[in-house]
Amino acid sequence: MKFIKKSPVITVLIILIFIWIFGSLMITVFEQDNPQGFNKVENSLWWTIVTMTTVGYGDMAPTTLLGRIFAI
């Protein structure tokens, strides 16, 4: 535990992983009826990491109002 407190890099990585997982779960909930594939957590993890690291590939996009607001 001391290593985490002394290393800001580890702290940032933990926060990023939390955001990634939280984002994936939330977009799965918001877009559960989206036929593009948000019905699986694996697809939502893919979409979230692509959205976090780039401008997205465009292969998946939220269609509900809550999903679009969350994506912003």
C-alpha positions in Angstrom: 0.0 0.0 0.0 2.9 2.4 0.6 4.0 1.9 -3.0 0.7 3.2 -4.2 0.9 6.3 -2.1 4.5 7.1 -3.2 4.0 6.5 -6.9 1.7 8.9 -8.7 1.9 6.8 -11.8 0.3 3.8 -10.1 -2.4 6.1 -8.7 -3.2 7.4 -12.2 -3.3 3.9 -13.6 -5.7 2.7 -11.0 -7.9 5.7 -11.6 -7.8 5.1 -15.4 -8.7 1.4 -14.9 -11.6 2.4 -12.6 -12.9 4.9 -15.2 -12.6 2.3 -18.0 -14.6 -0.3 -16.1 -17.1 2.1 -14.8 -17.6 3.6 -18.2 -18.1 0.2 -19.7 -20.7 -0.9 -17.2 -22.6 2.4 -17.5 -22.7 2.4 -21.3 -23.9 -1.2 -21.2 -26.8 -0.2 -18.9 -27.6 2.9 -21.0 -27.4 1.2 -24.4 -28.8 -2.3 -23.5 -31.3 -2.1 -26.4 -28.8 -0.8 -29.0 -28.5 -3.4 -31.8 -24.8 -2.3 -32.5 -23.5 -4.6 -29.8 -23.5 -2.7 -26.4 -25.4 -5.7 -25.0 -22.1 -7.4 -24.1 -19.7 -6.1 -21.5 -16.7 -7.1 -23.7 -18.0 -4.8 -26.5 -18.5 -2.0 -24.1 -15.0 -2.4 -22.8 -13.7 -2.1 -26.4 -15.8 1.0 -27.1 -14.8 2.6 -23.8 -11.0 2.1 -24.3 -11.2 3.3 -28.0 -13.2 6.3 -26.9 -10.8 7.1 -24.1 -7.6 6.8 -26.2 -8.7 8.1 -29.6 -11.6 9.8 -31.3 -13.2 6.4 -31.9 -13.4 4.1 -34.9 -17.0 4.7 -35.5 -17.9 1.0 -35.5 -20.0 1.5 -32.4 -21.9 4.6 -31.2 -24.5 5.3 -28.5 -28.0 5.9 -29.8 -29.9 6.7 -26.6 -30.0 10.2 -25.1 -28.4 9.0 -21.8 -25.8 7.0 -23.7 -24.8 10.0 -25.8 -24.7 12.4 -22.8 -22.5 9.8 -21.0 -20.2 9.5 -24.0 -19.6 13.2 -24.0 
